[in-house]
Amino acid sequence: MCLAIPVQVKQILNPEQAVVDLNGISTTINVALVEELEVGDFVILHTGYALERLDTEEAEATLQLFAGLPANASQDQQPNQTSATDGTSAK
């Protein structure tokens, strides 16, 4: 499963790199795929690359949804993994 998240551009370093806010953490990402990017724009981030510009309202609504998720939701809902050789639980 892949996850792309909205991030806001805080600084444009050059035509291929920008600093974004990732949930309170500043990180540098590749923005070469997004044309005419401006400080304050929201982009969809996946594996270090901005894929496309995102409407501000849509980005903020998505971030609100993420903020409402429990921190341990992914741990509580992991399916049992079974061994391919003996069929026993890997947990």
N, C-alpha and C positions, 0 to 999 in steps of 0.2 A: 504494500500500500504506500502511496506517495502522498505527501502533504505539502501544499503551497500555502504560504501565509502572507497577509498584507503587512507591509512595512512602510514607514514614511521616510522620504529622503530628507536628510538634514544638511548634507554638503555634497556638492559635485566636485570630485577631485580632478577628473579628466573625462574625455568622451566615453571611456569604457568603465570607469569606476566611480562609485559614490558611497558616502557614509550614510547608513540608515539607522533608524531606531527600531530595535528588535526587542520589544517588551522591556524597555528601559536600558537596554544594552546597545552601545554603538558598535557597529561592525561595518566593514567594507565589503561591498558586493560588486559583481560585474553587471553593468547596465547597458552593454553594447547593443542589446536587442531592442531597447526602448528609445525611440527618437524623441527629440525635443523635450527632454526631461528637465524639470525645474525643482528647486528646493521647495519642499512642502507637498509635492506629489506623493501619492501612494502607489506602490507597485506590488505585484504578486511575486514573492520570492520563493524559489525552489532550487535547492542544492547550490546556493551561492549566486544564482543568476536571477535578475529581474526579468520576468517573462512578458509582462504587459502593465500598462498604467491601469489603475483602478479608480473608479469614482469614489470621492471622499466619503459620501454617505454610506456606500456599500462597504468600504473598508472599515469604517468605524462600527457599523453594525456587526460585521464579522468578528472584529476584535472584541466586542462586547460579548458575543456568544462564546468565544474562547475563554474570556475572563470568568464566565459563569460555570465552566466545567470544573469538576472536582480534580484536584491535583493527582489523585491516585486512580482515576477512572480507567486508564489503560492497564494498570496492574491488576485491578479487580476483575477485569473482563477478559483476561487472556485464556484462550482455550487450552485444555490439557494437550500436551504434546506426547505422542507415543513413539516408542522406538520402532524403527522399521524391521528390526531383527526379531524381537520377542513380544512386541505389542504391549509392553508395560508402560506405565506412565513415566514421563521424564521428569516430573516435578519432585 
